[in-house]
């Protein structure tokens, strides 16, 4: 077996020498460079199997070396070392092609494991003239969704893993934008039905008169406009999982039909006299309090108990602040692909603003804000200016105190402008309650 060659790119000569000595004892041929420029010259002239690079270097940084390798289609595994060990640098290095990263001071056993894994996964070299594939299918919208690392996220996904292998009906309760459909899909992926269909229905988007047809199908001529037979969602999902999003929007009549289908495991297409046996696992979602709907008489209690054998509550983004930068970088990765950009990340002020904001629109709002910021950004990093100029509403400083009269007035006017003078929404953007906003308006003679 040939001795593998490792290039250490490290400007701390003492630290680099220590690594070189230790890796040589592990059986590697080790070389070193103290800058990106020297590393590039070495790579162009000598065979290298793996690069171990510091993130911060005198002339440029490890990110630039990653880009240089990518632009030249040099398939070398690269492990980033960073004394900063923050989410920002690690995520950005990985998204730009790093095989892995390791925090300083380096744990020898961990480094050796990462080197072994990176070398084992090294892609075979291809001739430079070989064209890059142009018909790569887009990634699945669920394939690489982040779960998060906060306590709230860990608890949620522990519950997901617990309930997924069962046939228990799950009700997902969460505010708009918290990722209810992803959770439903994740339950399906981890269930015994994973190889069967997953059918999602937005109950809020179905007209009342067509709901039965959407759920159970219809036969040709069943009603005006029924020009052909239609297979309903329950039949399509047979053997798999059906996800009913915003189930609280269903009319009372449709709730009765749905309850019957769930209890009897049979459906009857509209206009047909034949029943079809179905086997589906039900997952529902809502952003409203169904118990209140039951009291008002708009939602059936018996249906509620049928769909609510197990409840999952999705935390809002502001309840999992440790995950905000993880998701921001993940959405930036998507935006880079979508907009054909190579942005590295968010500068310090932008990162702080992302973490401080309340995010009433949760993950969906964060994703939109990052995409807009990526579109505006002209430098390597998205700045607070990019984010605020593009979508000022998103970054109204809800967590910042209104320090003086003039600042308060300007913030209040901007919030009212953005919300079309909707005082409730303006108060939410400002991080104060509606009564406080009214008092401020009165105090400054700004009553509108």
ROFIGU-927014 format. One line per 2 residues: number of its first residue (from 1); their letters; for each residue x negated, z negated, y negated of C-alpha. Coordinates in steps of 0.2 Angstrom, whole numbers, plus 2048, in hexadecimal, padded with zeros to 3 digits. Layout:
// residues N
NUM	A	X:Z:Y | ... .
//
This chain:
// residues 448
1	XX	800:800:800 | 7F9:805:7EF .
3	XX	7F5:7F8:7E2 | 802:7F8:7D5 .
5	XX	7FC:7FA:7C3 | 803:7EE:7B5 .
7	XX	800:7F1:7A2 | 802:7E1:798 .
9	XX	806:7E4:786 | 802:7D4:77D .
11	XX	7FA:7D0:76C | 7F6:7BE:771 .
13	XX	7E5:7C1:779 | 7E4:7B0:781 .
15	XX	7F5:7B1:788 | 7F3:7C3:78E .
17	XX	7E3:7BF:797 | 7EB:7B0:7A0 .
19	XX	7F9:7BC:7A6 | 7EC:7C9:7AB .
21	XX	7E2:7BD:7B5 | 7F1:7B6:7BE .
23	XX	7F9:7C7:7C2 | 7E8:7CD:7C8 .
25	XX	7E8:7BE:7D5 | 7F9:7C4:7DB .
27	XX	7F2:7D5:7E0 | 7F6:7E0:7D1 .
29	XX	7EA:7EB:7C7 | 7ED:7E5:7B5 .
31	XX	7E8:7EC:7A5 | 7EC:7E7:793 .
33	XX	7F0:7ED:782 | 7F2:7E4:772 .
35	XX	7FE:7F0:769 | 80B:7FD:76C .
37	XX	7FF:80B:766 | 7F2:806:773 .
39	XX	7FF:804:780 | 805:816:77D .
41	XX	7F3:81D:77E | 7F0:813:78F .
43	XX	800:819:796 | 7FC:82B:792 .
45	XX	7EB:82B:79A | 7EC:81E:7A9 .
47	XX	7F9:81C:7B7 | 804:80D:7B4 .
49	XX	812:806:7BF | 819:7F8:7B4 .
51	XX	818:7F2:7A2 | 819:7E0:79D .
53	XX	81B:7E0:78A | 81D:7D3:77D .
55	XX	82C:7D6:772 | 823:7D3:762 .
57	XX	813:7DD:75F | 808:7E0:750 .
59	XX	80C:7F2:74D | 81D:7F4:754 .
61	XX	827:7EB:761 | 82C:7EC:774 .
63	XX	83C:7F5:76F | 832:804:767 .
65	XX	827:805:777 | 838:806:781 .
67	XX	83E:814:776 | 82D:81D:777 .
69	XX	82E:81D:78A | 840:823:78A .
71	XX	83D:831:77E | 82F:837:78A .
73	XX	839:835:799 | 82C:829:7A1 .
75	XX	835:81F:7AE | 82A:80F:7AD .
77	XX	832:7FE:7B0 | 82F:7F3:7A1 .
79	XX	832:7E0:7A0 | 833:7D8:78F .
81	XX	82B:7C7:78B | 832:7BE:77C .
83	XX	82E:7AD:775 | 83F:7AE:76C .
85	XX	849:7AF:77C | 859:7B2:772 .
87	XX	868:7BC:778 | 865:7C9:76A .
89	XX	853:7CF:76F | 857:7CE:782 .
91	XX	867:7D8:782 | 85F:7E5:776 .
93	XX	850:7E7:781 | 85B:7E9:791 .
95	XX	866:7F5:789 | 858:800:783 .
97	XX	851:802:795 | 847:7F2:799 .
99	XX	848:7ED:7AB | 849:7DB:7A7 .
101	XX	843:7CE:79B | 83A:7BD:79C .
103	XX	839:7AF:790 | 828:7A7:78B .
105	XX	820:79D:790 | 821:7A7:7A0 .
107	XX	826:79F:7B1 | 819:7A7:7BD .
109	XX	825:7A7:7CC | 833:7AF:7C2 .
111	XX	828:7BC:7BA | 821:7C0:7CC .
113	XX	833:7C2:7D2 | 838:7CD:7C3 .
115	XX	828:7D8:7C5 | 82C:7DA:7D8 .
117	XX	83E:7DF:7D4 | 83A:7EB:7C6 .
119	XX	82D:7F4:7D1 | 839:7F5:7DF .
121	XX	846:7FD:7D4 | 83A:809:7CB .
123	XX	842:81B:7CB | 838:829:7D3 .
125	XX	82F:834:7C6 | 837:844:7C2 .
127	XX	82F:854:7BB | 830:855:7A8 .
129	XX	838:866:7A9 | 847:85F:7B3 .
131	XX	857:85F:7A8 | 860:84F:7A5 .
133	XX	871:84F:7AC | 87F:852:7A0 .
135	XX	88E:84F:7AA | 88C:83D:7AD .
137	XX	89D:835:7AE | 8A1:828:7A1 .
139	XX	8A0:816:7A8 | 8B0:80D:7AD .
141	XX	8B7:803:79F | 8B6:7F4:7AB .
143	XX	8A6:7F8:7B4 | 89A:7EE:7A8 .
145	XX	8A6:7E2:79F | 89D:7D2:79A .
147	XX	8A4:7C2:7A0 | 89B:7B7:794 .
149	XX	890:7A7:797 | 89A:79A:78D .
151	XX	8A2:78B:796 | 8B3:792:792 .
153	XX	8AE:7A3:79A | 8A7:79B:7A9 .
155	XX	8B6:790:7AC | 8C1:7A0:7AA .
157	XX	8B8:7AA:7B7 | 8B6:79C:7C3 .
159	XX	8C9:79C:7C3 | 8CA:7AF:7C5 .
161	XX	8BE:7AE:7D4 | 8C9:7A0:7DC .
163	XX	8DA:7A9:7DA | 8D4:7BB:7DD .
165	XX	8D3:7BB:7F0 | 8E5:7B5:7F2 .
167	XX	8F6:7BD:7EF | 8FB:7B1:7E2 .
169	XX	904:7B8:7D3 | 8FA:7B5:7C4 .
171	XX	900:7B3:7B2 | 8F2:7B6:7A5 .
173	XX	8F6:7AE:794 | 8EB:7B3:786 .
175	XX	8EB:7B9:774 | 8EA:7CB:76F .
177	XX	8D9:7D2:772 | 8D2:7C5:77E .
179	XX	8D0:7D1:78D | 8E0:7CE:797 .
181	XX	8DF:7DF:7A0 | 8CD:7DD:7A5 .
183	XX	8D1:7CC:7AD | 8DF:7D4:7B6 .
185	XX	8D4:7E2:7BC | 8C6:7D5:7C1 .
187	XX	8D2:7CB:7CC | 8D7:7DC:7D4 .
189	XX	8C4:7E0:7D7 | 8C1:7CF:7DF .
191	XX	8D0:7D0:7EA | 8D3:7D7:7FB .
193	XX	8DD:7E5:7F3 | 8CE:7EB:7E9 .
195	XX	8CE:7FC:7F2 | 8E0:7FF:7EE .
197	XX	8E8:804:7DE | 8E8:7FA:7CE .
199	XX	8F7:7FF:7C3 | 8F9:7F9:7B1 .
201	XX	909:7F9:7A7 | 90B:7F5:795 .
203	XX	91C:7ED:795 | 91D:7ED:782 .
205	XX	91B:800:782 | 929:804:78E .
207	XX	93A:809:786 | 948:7FE:78D .
209	XX	951:80C:795 | 942:813:79E .
211	XX	93B:803:7A4 | 943:804:7B5 .
213	XX	93D:815:7B8 | 92B:810:7B3 .
215	XX	92B:802:7BF | 935:809:7CE .
217	XX	935:81C:7CB | 944:827:7CB .
219	XX	94B:836:7D4 | 94E:847:7CD .
221	XX	95E:848:7C3 | 960:835:7C2 .
223	XX	963:836:7AF | 961:842:7A1 .
225	XX	94F:848:7A0 | 94B:843:7B3 .
227	XX	945:855:7B7 | 93B:850:7C6 .
229	XX	939:841:7D2 | 92D:833:7CA .
231	XX	923:827:7D4 | 924:816:7CB .
233	XX	916:809:7C8 | 91B:7FE:7D7 .
235	XX	91A:80C:7E3 | 909:812:7DB .
237	XX	902:801:7DD | 908:7FE:7EF .
239	XX	8FB:7F5:7F9 | 8F2:7F1:7E8 .
241	XX	8F5:7E8:7D8 | 901:7EA:7CA .
243	XX	8FD:7E3:7B9 | 90B:7E1:7AD .
245	XX	904:7DE:79B | 90F:7D5:78E .
247	XX	91C:7D2:79B | 926:7C7:78E .
249	XX	92C:7D8:786 | 936:7DD:795 .
251	XX	949:7DD:792 | 954:7D1:79B .
253	XX	95B:7DE:7A6 | 94B:7E5:7AC .
255	XX	945:7D3:7AF | 953:7D2:7BC .
257	XX	94E:7E2:7C5 | 93B:7DC:7C5 .
259	XX	940:7CB:7CC | 949:7D4:7DA .
261	XX	93B:7E0:7DE | 92E:7D1:7DF .
263	XX	939:7C6:7EA | 93F:7D4:7F6 .
265	XX	92F:7DE:7F5 | 93B:7ED:7F4 .
267	XX	93E:7FA:7E6 | 94C:807:7E4 .
269	XX	947:816:7D9 | 954:819:7CB .
271	XX	962:825:7D2 | 95D:822:7E4 .
273	XX	966:818:7F2 | 956:816:7FC .
275	XX	94B:806:7FB | 938:807:7FC .
277	XX	92E:7F9:803 | 920:7F4:7F8 .
279	XX	911:7E8:7FA | 90A:7E4:7E9 .
281	XX	900:7D6:7E1 | 907:7D1:7D0 .
283	XX	8FD:7CD:7C1 | 905:7CB:7B0 .
285	XX	8FF:7C7:79F | 907:7C1:78F .
287	XX	901:7BB:77D | 911:7B1:77A .
289	XX	918:7A1:780 | 924:7A6:78E .
291	XX	92A:794:790 | 931:796:77E .
293	XX	939:7A6:783 | 942:79E:791 .
295	XX	949:791:786 | 94F:79F:77A .
297	XX	957:7A8:789 | 94C:7B8:787 .
299	XX	942:7B5:797 | 949:7B0:7A8 .
301	XX	942:7A0:7AF | 943:7A5:7C1 .
303	XX	938:7B5:7BD | 92C:7AA:7B3 .
305	XX	929:79F:7C3 | 927:7AE:7CE .
307	XX	919:7B6:7C3 | 911:7A5:7BE .
309	XX	90B:79F:7CF | 8FA:79D:7C6 .
311	XX	8F6:79D:7B4 | 8E6:7A3:7AC .
313	XX	8E4:79F:799 | 8D7:7AA:790 .
315	XX	8CD:7A1:783 | 8CC:7A9:772 .
317	XX	8BC:7B0:76C | 8BA:7A2:760 .
319	XX	8BA:796:76E | 8AB:79E:777 .
321	XX	89F:7A0:768 | 890:7A1:774 .
323	XX	897:7B1:77A | 899:7BA:769 .
325	XX	888:7C2:768 | 888:7C6:77A .
327	XX	898:7D0:778 | 892:7D7:767 .
329	XX	883:7DE:76F | 88D:7E5:77E .
331	XX	899:7EE:772 | 88A:7F4:768 .
333	XX	883:7FC:778 | 894:805:77A .
335	XX	894:80A:768 | 882:811:76A .
337	XX	888:81C:778 | 897:821:770 .
339	XX	88F:825:75F | 87F:82C:766 .
341	XX	875:81E:75D | 866:813:761 .
343	XX	86A:803:757 | 860:7F4:75D .
345	XX	86C:7E6:758 | 872:7DB:74A .
347	XX	867:7D4:73C | 866:7C1:739 .
349	XX	874:7C0:72C | 880:7CC:736 .
351	XX	87D:7C1:746 | 881:7B1:73D .
353	XX	891:7B9:736 | 896:7BF:747 .
355	XX	895:7AE:74E | 89D:7A5:73F .
357	XX	8AC:7B0:73E | 8BD:7AA:745 .
359	XX	8C1:7BB:74E | 8D4:7BA:74E .
361	XX	8D5:7CB:757 | 8C9:7C4:764 .
363	XX	8BE:7D1:76E | 8C8:7E0:769 .
365	XX	8C4:7DC:756 | 8B2:7D8:75A .
367	XX	8B0:7E9:763 | 8B8:7F3:755 .
369	XX	8AD:7EA:748 | 89D:7ED:752 .
371	XX	8A2:800:754 | 8A5:801:741 .
373	XX	895:7F8:73D | 88C:804:749 .
375	XX	893:813:740 | 88D:80D:72F .
377	XX	87C:806:733 | 86D:811:72D .
379	XX	85F:805:733 | 85A:7FF:744 .
381	XX	865:7EF:742 | 877:7ED:73D .
383	XX	877:7E3:72D | 885:7D8:726 .
385	XX	887:7E5:718 | 88B:7F2:725 .
387	XX	898:7E7:72D | 8A0:7E1:71D .
389	XX	8A1:7F1:714 | 8A8:7FA:722 .
391	XX	8B5:7EE:727 | 8B6:7E0:71A .
393	XX	8C5:7D8:721 | 8BC:7D4:731 .
395	XX	8AE:7CA:728 | 8B8:7C1:71B .
397	XX	8AE:7B1:71C | 8BB:7A6:724 .
399	XX	8AE:799:728 | 8A6:799:717 .
401	XX	8AC:78C:70A | 8B3:793:6FA .
403	XX	8A6:78B:6EF | 8AC:78E:6DD .
405	XX	8BB:795:6D4 | 8B5:7A6:6D1 .
407	XX	8B0:7A9:6E3 | 8C0:7A1:6E9 .
409	XX	8CA:7AD:6DF | 8C0:7BC:6E4 .
411	XX	8C2:7B8:6F7 | 8D4:7B4:6F5 .
413	XX	8D7:7C5:6EC | 8CD:7CE:6F9 .
415	XX	8D7:7C6:707 | 8E7:7CA:6FF .
417	XX	8E2:7DC:6FC | 8DD:7DF:70E .
419	XX	8ED:7D7:715 | 8F9:7E0:709 .
421	XX	8FD:7D0:700 | 902:7C8:711 .
423	XX	8FE:7B6:70C | 8FF:7AF:71E .
425	XX	8F2:7BC:724 | 8E7:7B9:714 .
427	XX	8E7:7A7:718 | 8E1:7AA:72A .
429	XX	8D3:7B5:723 | 8CE:7A8:717 .
431	XX	8CE:79B:724 | 8DB:790:71B .
433	XX	8ED:78C:71E | 8FB:795:715 .
435	XX	8FF:786:70B | 8ED:784:705 .
437	XX	8EE:796:700 | 8FE:794:6F6 .
439	XX	8F6:785:6ED | 8E6:78F:6E9 .
441	XX	8F1:79D:6E2 | 8FA:791:6D7 .
443	XX	8EB:788:6D1 | 8E2:799:6CB .
445	XX	8F2:7A0:6C4 | 8F2:7AE:6D1 .
447	XX	904:7AC:6D8 | 909:7BE:6DE .
//
